[in-house]
């Protein structure tokens, strides 16, 4: 098994990982506990159906921005909900 490089500069480490696969070094790593700092935060899923062309456009824009299509949709939904909560409700027509 290959050994991980030690005591290298950031540029050397970047060059190393550009040419190596992390999975070749899995035996050298230790398992770590990770706390997110978000105790009790729960997420739920929402499935929606989109027209094929709409989904394709969402994917294109997401790719341009370096996001997943789900991540972009979630971001836009969060932004819209924030806008809605900042605006007073519109009066209903009689």
The 8 nearest C-alpha neighbors of each residue, nearest first, counted from 0:
[[1, 2, 23, 24, 26, 27, 25, 3],
 [2, 0, 24, 3, 23, 27, 4, 26],
 [3, 1, 4, 0, 24, 27, 5, 23],
 [2, 4, 5, 1, 24, 27, 21, 23],
 [5, 3, 2, 6, 7, 12, 15, 11],
 [4, 6, 7, 3, 2, 12, 8, 11],
 [7, 5, 8, 4, 12, 9, 11, 3],
 [8, 6, 5, 11, 12, 9, 4, 10],
 [9, 7, 11, 10, 12, 6, 13, 5],
 [8, 10, 12, 11, 13, 7, 14, 6],
 [11, 9, 13, 8, 12, 14, 7, 15],
 [12, 10, 14, 8, 13, 9, 7, 15],
 [13, 11, 15, 9, 14, 10, 16, 7],
 [12, 14, 10, 16, 15, 11, 17, 9],
 [15, 13, 11, 17, 12, 16, 10, 18],
 [16, 14, 12, 13, 17, 18, 11, 19],
 [15, 17, 19, 18, 13, 14, 12, 20],
 [16, 18, 14, 15, 19, 13, 20, 12],
 [17, 19, 16, 15, 14, 20, 13, 21],
 [20, 18, 16, 17, 15, 21, 23, 22],
 [19, 21, 22, 23, 16, 18, 24, 17],
 [22, 20, 23, 24, 19, 25, 16, 3],
 [21, 23, 25, 24, 20, 26, 19, 27],
 [22, 24, 21, 20, 25, 1, 0, 19],
 [25, 23, 22, 21, 26, 27, 1, 3],
 [24, 26, 22, 27, 28, 23, 21, 29],
 [27, 25, 24, 28, 29, 23, 0, 22],
 [28, 26, 25, 24, 29, 2, 3, 0],
 [29, 27, 25, 26, 30, 24, 31, 3],
 [30, 28, 31, 27, 26, 25, 32, 24],
 [29, 31, 28, 32, 33, 25, 27, 26],
 [30, 32, 29, 33, 28, 34, 35, 27],
 [33, 31, 34, 30, 29, 35, 36, 28],
 [32, 34, 31, 35, 36, 30, 37, 38],
 [35, 33, 36, 32, 37, 38, 31, 39],
 [34, 36, 37, 33, 38, 32, 40, 39],
 [35, 37, 34, 38, 33, 39, 40, 32],
 [36, 38, 35, 40, 39, 34, 41, 33],
 [39, 37, 40, 36, 35, 34, 41, 42],
 [38, 40, 41, 37, 36, 42, 35, 34],
 [41, 39, 38, 37, 42, 36, 35, 43],
 [42, 40, 39, 43, 38, 37, 44, 35],
 [41, 43, 40, 44, 39, 45, 37, 38],
 [42, 44, 45, 41, 46, 40, 73, 39],
 [45, 43, 46, 42, 47, 41, 73, 69],
 [44, 46, 47, 43, 73, 42, 48, 69],
 [47, 45, 44, 48, 49, 43, 69, 72],
 [46, 48, 45, 49, 44, 50, 72, 54],
 [47, 49, 46, 50, 54, 51, 53, 45],
 [50, 48, 54, 51, 53, 47, 52, 55],
 [49, 51, 53, 52, 54, 48, 55, 56],
 [52, 50, 54, 53, 55, 49, 56, 48],
 [53, 51, 55, 54, 50, 56, 49, 57],
 [52, 54, 56, 50, 55, 51, 57, 49],
 [53, 55, 57, 51, 52, 56, 49, 58],
 [54, 56, 52, 58, 57, 53, 51, 59],
 [57, 55, 59, 53, 58, 54, 60, 52],
 [56, 58, 54, 60, 55, 59, 68, 61],
 [59, 57, 61, 68, 55, 56, 60, 62],
 [60, 58, 56, 62, 61, 57, 55, 63],
 [59, 61, 63, 57, 62, 58, 56, 64],
 [60, 62, 66, 58, 64, 68, 63, 59],
 [61, 63, 65, 59, 64, 60, 66, 58],
 [62, 64, 60, 61, 65, 59, 66, 58],
 [65, 63, 61, 62, 66, 60, 71, 67],
 [66, 64, 62, 63, 61, 67, 60, 71],
 [67, 65, 61, 64, 62, 70, 71, 68],
 [66, 68, 70, 69, 61, 71, 62, 65],
 [67, 69, 58, 71, 61, 70, 57, 72],
 [70, 68, 72, 67, 71, 73, 66, 61],
 [71, 69, 67, 73, 68, 72, 66, 74],
 [70, 72, 74, 68, 73, 69, 61, 75],
 [71, 73, 69, 75, 74, 70, 76, 68],
 [72, 74, 76, 70, 71, 75, 69, 77],
 [75, 73, 71, 77, 72, 76, 70, 78],
 [76, 74, 78, 72, 77, 73, 79, 71],
 [75, 77, 73, 79, 78, 74, 72, 80],
 [76, 78, 74, 80, 75, 79, 73, 81],
 [79, 77, 75, 81, 76, 80, 74, 82],
 [80, 78, 82, 76, 81, 77, 75, 83],
 [79, 81, 83, 77, 82, 78, 76, 84],
 [80, 82, 78, 84, 79, 83, 77, 85],
 [83, 81, 79, 85, 80, 84, 78, 86],
 [82, 84, 80, 86, 81, 85, 79, 87],
 [83, 85, 81, 82, 86, 80, 87, 79],
 [84, 86, 82, 83, 81, 87, 80, 88],
 [87, 85, 83, 84, 82, 88, 89, 81],
 [86, 88, 89, 85, 84, 83, 90, 82],
 [89, 87, 86, 90, 83, 84, 91, 85],
 [90, 88, 91, 87, 86, 92, 83, 84],
 [89, 91, 88, 92, 87, 93, 86, 83],
 [90, 92, 89, 93, 88, 87, 86, 83],
 [91, 93, 90, 89, 88, 87, 86, 83],
 [92, 91, 90, 89, 88, 87, 86, 83]]
